[in-house]
Structures are given as structure tokens and as C-alpha cells.
Amino acid sequence: MEFSQSELNRRLRGVFERAGYRRYRMSKFEEYDLYAQNKDFLVSENVLTFTDLDGRLMALKPDVTLSIVKNCPTEGIEKLYYHENVYRAAGLSFREIAQAGLECIGEIDEYSVCEVLALAAESLETISENCELAVSHLGIFRDALRNAGLQDASQSEVFRLTGEKNFGELEKYLEKQEIPEKFSEKILRLAAIDLPAAEASKELKEVLDGLAEKESIDLFSETCDFLGGEFPRTVRVDFSTVGDLRYYSGIFFKGYVDGVPTGVLSGGQYDGLMKKLRKPARAIGFALYLDALEPLFNDGADGGADILLLYPEKASARTVFEYKKMLSRNGETVCAMRLKPHGKRFKKVYMITEGGVLQVE
């Protein structure tokens, strides 16, 4: 990565706003009941709470999507992005975690779905050219399992084994469930699909023939073709990409970048949550986990700015301000100091001299 965290935030904001998304700002806390009634949709049941001055039990928000859905109107369509901190349990303590992301809520259609997927891919490419967006469709997968004769409990086990890419155990499990061979072979092929988006349509139509509705297959195939045309190097269709079935109901996706061992982006269609909150609308969105990207930032956590501007003792404040303004024109952050601080790293170091400003590192 060739830029700092502040520069990444600026670039992501540009990606979202160019697509017509507006920033959504929220309080650091919500009434605890919102999370108590929707624990199925949280990463962890542990929530940091406190009693407000009026006696209400409040919580530092562990999730952004719940807060947005609760407060968002459902008429028409809302396109929102955010840059917020959430508070989640990590081991024996709580952590403040930075997230950026977006939500598209309301009367979403196929264009809305493709747009969110495209913005997820563009966000990853903003971070690194070595990235991947893995896309699957939990709704189609679930319909295929149901039509093959698998009940909900069995479906959960199939999803678990698929997510682990444990196809040998999956084959044994389907045999135990006495699934007809013509269906079990197709389910194994579906679970193992991992192809560039542009190449996925043909395989999907062959595997899903007779296992899912043709309309659903055609719509997802069109989405894959679109993504393959727009992001041929970035997007893959990978049905081992699975999420919580209580939360996600349709397309689901995860994002990865080179140099980070875990996923840095996660999202999908969460109509199940909308129904739980009695919201007459559909929704799709994603979150980008900025804390996971910290090892990639060129300023780490110790620089505090992209550029260090060193100035001599006799330099006037006006001169320093002028050079600082000049160096920050490209959106880079500039820290002006007389001496270089010990143990700090910066992307660039400049020095004010009698002849002007010179880059020294």
C-alpha cells in the first residue's frame, strides 16, 4: 500500500460519494434493547452497556447496520455510507474497531445489487491491486439443498462443511442423508464452484438445472457476467463463501487483499434482518474492517502524517505554513517540526532551506 490510513479514508469516501451515497452519522450508543432482541445478528453476544441519566440501559454500538436499519425510512431507496467505530469483545476485553461501509435499503432491484457489488470490488482495488472479491448466493444454494430433500438442520451442516472446503466429508454426509445420487453429485459440484465471474454462468446453469428456479439462476448469472466484465481480475464466484443463514438471504460476498491473512470486507443481502425488525423493505450492504488493514499502511500507527516537514529555527511561521499548504495539495497529511521525532516513520521527509523546500528522504 502506497498511502496512509487518512488517504485511504479519503479515497473510499470518493468511491462512495461518486455513486451517489450520502454519509450517515450516528451516535456512539443505542438503547440496549435493540441488540438484546437481535443477538442472532451480532458477531458476539457480549455488549458493553451503561445506565443513562434517565435510567435507560444503553449500549456502545457493537454493530452499524442495526442502527442504520432501525433509524432509516423504507420508502423509496436509501443509499448510505458510513465511517464509524464499533465496540466488540476481543478476548477478555473490549476493542474499539474502525469500520467503513455502505447500506442500500428499500426498493432495491438488480441494478442496486450489482452497484453494491461493484462498489465492494472498487473499494478493494482502492486498497490494493492484489485483491479478490469472492461472491456466492446463499438463497440459491439453500433452495438447491431444499429441493434435494435436505431439511434446515442438514442444510446448516452442508454449509459448514462447504465453508471449510471439506468436500470429502461433505460427500460422506450426503450419503448418510440418503440423498439421490443425481442430486448429491450436483450439490458437490455447486459447493466446489470457484471460478472467475466471467466463466461462472455456464457452470451455474448446468449444476442448478432442476435444483433452483430458472429466474433466480438467470438473474445471478447476469450479475456474474456483469462483474466478470467490469472486474475480470478481482471477482470470483466461490460457493464456499458462506455466511450466517439467519442474517443473509441472497448474495453473500467477502473481500481479501494481499498481505492480510483474514478477510477485510464482508457483506450481502440481509432481508432476514429487515423482516425481524418489521421493515417492509429489502437491503444489501457491506463493511470494510479498517483495523485489519493497519499492517499495510505506510505510516503504520507511529507516523501520524504522510509527510514530515522540517524547518530551521529562524524560519517564520508564515513560511512554514506556506510550504505545508503546498505539500498537502494532493490530500497528503503534513506534520511540521524542527527536529525529526525518534522512532517515527513518514512516507516522505522534506526540509525548508534558503533555496526552497527539498525532499531529503
Secondary structure, DSSP 8 states (H G I E B T S, - for coil): --S-HHHHHHHHHHHHHHTT-EE----SEEEHHHHHTTGGGSS-S---EEE-TTS-EEEE-S-SHHHHHHHS--SSEEEEEEEEEEEEEETTEEEEEEEEEEEEEES--HHHHHHHHHHHHHHHHHH-SSEEEEEEEHHHHHHHHHHTT--HHHHHHHHHHHHTT-HHHHHHHHHHTT--HHHHHHHHHHHT-EEEGGGHHHHHHHHHTTTS-HHHHHHHHHHHHHHHHH-TTTEEEETT----TTT--SEEEEEEETT-SS-SEEEEE-HHHHHHTT-SSEEEEEEEEGGGGGGG-TTTTT--SSEEEE--TT--HHHHHHHHHHHTTTS--EEEESS--TT---SEEEEEETTEEEE--
